[in-house]
Amino acid sequence: MTLSDMAACACGLSEAHLTEYKGKQLHHEIIDDYRALESAAKNAGFDLEIASAYRSFERQSLIWNNKFSGKRPILNANNGPVDIANLSEIEIIQAIMLYSAMPGASRHHFGTDLDVFAPNLLKPGQTLQLEPWEYQFDGPFYTLNIWLDKNLSKFGFYRPYEEFKGGVASEPWHISHIACSQDLFEYQNIENINQALKASNVFGRNTLIENMPSLYERFVSNVCEL
């Protein structure tokens, strides 16, 4: 049994819903709304750019496997490294999912979800970190953060990880196109994610599948309300 076309798009296994925009792959139906948001931001003094847009199942798997195996650090809520030496598989999984979605369950698979920043707000020599402090008071993107609060909904976007709700950490840079993301989220369900994982080489996949209901509730469907 193979995933349907919509499920494949929702789980990062198809790029049929995407089109290129300024070097990034976005869902073709959000281009006009994002362009309008970008233009309004420019008029307000922000050179809005996309740090990350679509991410495939394969790309998410690489990130996941590198963290699961210890090749790439797993960070805790204080941005400190997590020592995974004595952790069980489910504990490693939960630690990873604070900042990184399991393959098949990332909202970046949709092409509707974007990590945005304004490089013109960075000081000379300063580089983007995509950490919450950058969007808080005294951070380089604080004024952008305030502007996004007031304007995102006018262009059909919102922030699913605006605040920590016990699952994914706060990601003030992560914006989502409301209508298109909701359409695809219907197909990013437990059955389709499990099916994608079963056909993969994702590390810890058996533990992921065994614990999928609780992981899905805590880290996938647990987003901020509109």
Residue pairs with C-beta under 8 A, 6 or more apart in sequence:
1 195
2 8
3 11
3 13
3 192
3 195
3 196
4 187
5 14
5 16
6 184
6 187
7 187
7 188
7 192
7 195
8 14
8 16
9 15
9 16
9 17
9 109
9 110
9 111
9 184
9 187
10 109
10 110
10 184
10 185
10 186
10 187
10 188
10 192
11 57
11 104
11 105
11 109
11 187
11 188
11 192
11 193
11 196
12 55
12 56
12 57
12 58
12 59
12 60
12 103
12 104
12 106
12 108
12 109
12 196
13 56
13 57
13 196
15 25
15 54
15 56
17 27
17 28
17 29
17 110
17 111
17 184
18 25
18 26
18 27
18 28
18 54
18 111
19 25
19 26
19 27
19 28
19 31
20 26
21 31
21 34
21 35
21 53
22 50
24 50
24 52
24 53
24 54
24 114
25 53
25 54
25 111
26 34
26 50
26 53
26 54
26 111
26 112
26 114
27 54
27 110
27 111
27 112
27 177
27 180
27 184
29 177
29 180
30 111
30 112
30 156
30 177
30 180
33 155
33 156
33 157
33 177
34 114
34 155
34 157
34 177
36 155
37 48
37 151
37 152
37 155
37 157
38 48
40 151
40 154
40 155
41 47
41 48
41 118
41 144
41 147
41 151
42 48
44 147
44 151
45 120
46 118
46 120
46 121
46 143
46 144
46 147
47 118
47 119
47 120
48 116
48 117
48 118
48 144
49 116
49 117
49 118
49 119
50 114
50 115
50 116
51 115
51 116
51 117
51 128
51 130
51 173
52 108
52 114
52 115
53 108
53 111
53 113
53 114
53 115
54 108
54 109
54 110
54 111
55 106
55 108
55 109
56 109
57 103
57 104
57 109
57 196
57 200
60 100
60 101
60 102
60 103
60 104
60 106
60 108
60 109
61 103
61 200
61 201
61 202
63 72
63 100
64 96
64 100
64 102
64 103
64 202
64 203
65 71
65 201
65 202
65 203
66 72
67 73
67 74
67 96
67 100
68 92
68 93
68 96
68 203
68 204
69 203
70 84
73 81
73 82
74 81
74 82
74 84
74 92
74 95
74 96
74 99
75 81
75 82
75 98
75 99
76 82
76 95
76 98
77 98
77 164
77 169
79 131
82 95
84 91
84 92
84 95
87 95
89 204
89 207
90 207
90 211
92 204
93 102
93 204
93 207
93 208
93 211
93 215
94 215
96 102
97 167
97 168
97 215
97 218
97 219
98 168
98 169
99 168
99 169
101 107
101 108
101 168
101 219
101 220
102 193
102 197
102 202
102 208
102 215
102 219
103 196
103 197
103 200
103 202
104 188
104 192
104 193
104 196
104 197
104 200
105 188
105 193
105 216
105 219
105 220
107 113
107 160
107 174
107 176
107 181
107 185
109 184
109 188
110 176
110 180
110 181
110 184
110 185
110 188
112 176
112 177
112 180
112 181
112 184
113 160
113 174
113 175
113 176
113 177
113 181
114 174
114 175
114 176
115 130
115 171
115 173
115 174
115 175
116 148
116 173
116 175
117 128
117 130
117 134
117 141
117 144
117 173
118 141
118 144
119 128
121 140
121 141
121 143
121 144
122 128
122 140
123 140
126 140
128 134
130 171
130 173
132 169
132 170
132 171
132 172
133 139
134 140
134 141
134 173
135 141
135 142
135 144
135 145
135 172
135 173
136 142
136 145
136 172
139 145
141 172
141 173
145 172
148 159
148 172
148 175
152 158
152 159
152 175
156 177
156 178
156 179
157 175
157 176
157 177
157 178
158 175
158 176
158 178
158 224
158 226
159 171
159 172
159 174
159 175
159 176
159 224
160 174
160 176
160 181
160 223
160 224
161 168
161 169
161 170
161 171
161 172
161 174
161 223
161 224
162 170
162 172
162 224
163 170
163 224
164 170
165 222
165 223
165 224
166 218
166 222
167 218
167 219
167 220
167 222
168 219
168 222
168 223
178 226
188 220
190 212
190 213
190 216
193 212
193 216
193 220
194 209
194 212
197 205
197 208
197 209
198 205
198 209
202 208
208 215
